[in-house]
Protein backbone atom coordinates (compact mmCIF):
# COMPACT_ATOMS: atom_id res chain seq x y z
CA UNK A 1 0.00 0.00 0.00
CA UNK A 2 1.46 3.39 -1.02
CA UNK A 3 0.38 5.19 2.18
CA UNK A 4 2.26 2.79 4.47
CA UNK A 5 5.34 4.27 6.06
CA UNK A 6 8.46 2.23 5.29
CA UNK A 7 10.71 0.92 8.02
CA UNK A 8 13.96 2.72 8.52
CA UNK A 9 14.68 6.36 8.00
CA UNK A 10 16.25 9.02 10.20
CA UNK A 11 14.74 9.67 13.63
CA UNK A 12 14.79 13.46 14.06
CA UNK A 13 13.06 13.56 17.47
CA UNK A 14 10.67 11.48 19.49
CA UNK A 15 7.68 10.81 17.19
CA UNK A 16 9.30 12.32 14.07
CA UNK A 17 11.33 10.66 11.31
CA UNK A 18 12.38 11.17 7.71
CA UNK A 19 11.97 8.23 5.36
CA UNK A 20 13.64 7.96 1.97
CA UNK A 21 11.31 8.11 -1.03
CA UNK A 22 14.10 7.53 -3.54
CA UNK A 23 17.82 8.33 -3.73
CA UNK A 24 17.22 12.11 -3.58
CA UNK A 25 13.94 12.70 -1.75
CA UNK A 26 12.65 12.21 1.78
CA UNK A 27 9.23 12.46 3.44
CA UNK A 28 8.57 13.53 7.02
CA UNK A 29 6.47 11.14 9.14
CA UNK A 30 4.96 11.47 12.61
CA UNK A 31 4.13 8.77 15.17
CA UNK A 32 0.69 9.62 16.55
CA UNK A 33 -2.87 8.42 17.01
CA UNK A 34 -5.20 8.64 13.99
CA UNK A 35 -7.09 11.92 13.47
CA UNK A 36 -10.65 12.52 12.36
CA UNK A 37 -11.56 14.82 9.43
CA UNK A 38 -11.32 17.84 11.75
CA UNK A 39 -7.83 17.03 13.01
CA UNK A 40 -9.00 15.73 16.38
CA UNK A 41 -7.58 12.50 17.82
CA UNK A 42 -9.83 9.48 17.42
CA UNK A 43 -9.70 5.92 18.70
CA UNK A 44 -6.86 3.82 17.45
CA UNK A 45 -3.35 2.74 18.25
CA UNK A 46 -0.56 5.23 17.60
CA UNK A 47 1.42 4.52 14.43
CA UNK A 48 3.55 6.28 11.84
CA UNK A 49 1.71 8.64 9.48
CA UNK A 50 3.04 10.47 6.44
CA UNK A 51 2.96 14.26 6.85
CA UNK A 52 3.05 15.15 3.15
CA UNK A 53 6.17 17.26 3.73
CA UNK A 54 8.92 16.39 1.28
CA UNK A 55 12.61 17.28 1.38
CA UNK A 56 15.38 16.87 -1.15
CA UNK A 57 18.74 15.30 -0.39
CA UNK A 58 20.19 18.74 0.43
CA UNK A 59 17.21 19.91 2.53
CA UNK A 60 17.31 17.54 5.48
CA UNK A 61 18.30 20.46 7.71
CA UNK A 62 14.99 22.15 6.78
CA UNK A 63 13.13 19.06 7.97
CA UNK A 64 14.99 19.27 11.28
CA UNK A 65 14.05 22.95 11.63
CA UNK A 66 10.40 22.12 10.94
CA UNK A 67 10.36 19.43 13.64
CA UNK A 68 12.02 21.79 16.14
CA UNK A 69 9.40 24.40 15.32
CA UNK A 70 6.57 21.91 15.86
CA UNK A 71 8.00 20.72 19.19
CA UNK A 72 8.43 24.30 20.42
CA UNK A 73 4.86 25.15 19.39
CA UNK A 74 3.52 22.14 21.31
CA UNK A 75 4.85 23.67 24.51
CA UNK A 76 3.70 27.19 23.58
CA UNK A 77 0.12 25.98 23.05
CA UNK A 78 0.01 24.96 26.71
CA UNK A 79 1.58 28.02 28.26
CA UNK A 80 2.67 31.56 27.48
CA UNK A 81 6.41 31.97 27.23
CA UNK A 82 8.60 35.04 27.20
CA UNK A 83 10.96 35.30 24.23
CA UNK A 84 13.95 34.31 26.36
CA UNK A 85 12.13 31.20 27.61
CA UNK A 86 11.09 30.27 24.09
CA UNK A 87 14.69 30.64 22.88
CA UNK A 88 15.95 28.53 25.80
CA UNK A 89 13.36 25.86 24.94
CA UNK A 90 14.43 25.87 21.29
CA UNK A 91 18.08 25.49 22.32
CA UNK A 92 17.13 22.62 24.66
CA UNK A 93 15.34 20.87 21.82
CA UNK A 94 18.36 21.31 19.55
CA UNK A 95 20.55 19.82 22.28
CA UNK A 96 18.39 16.71 22.41
Buried (B, 14 or more C-beta within 10 A) or exposed (E): EEEEBEEEBEEBBEBBBBBBEEEEEBBBBBBBEEEEEEEEEEEEEEEBBBBEBBBEEEEBEEBBEBBBEBBBEEBEEEEEBEEEEBEEBBEEBEEE
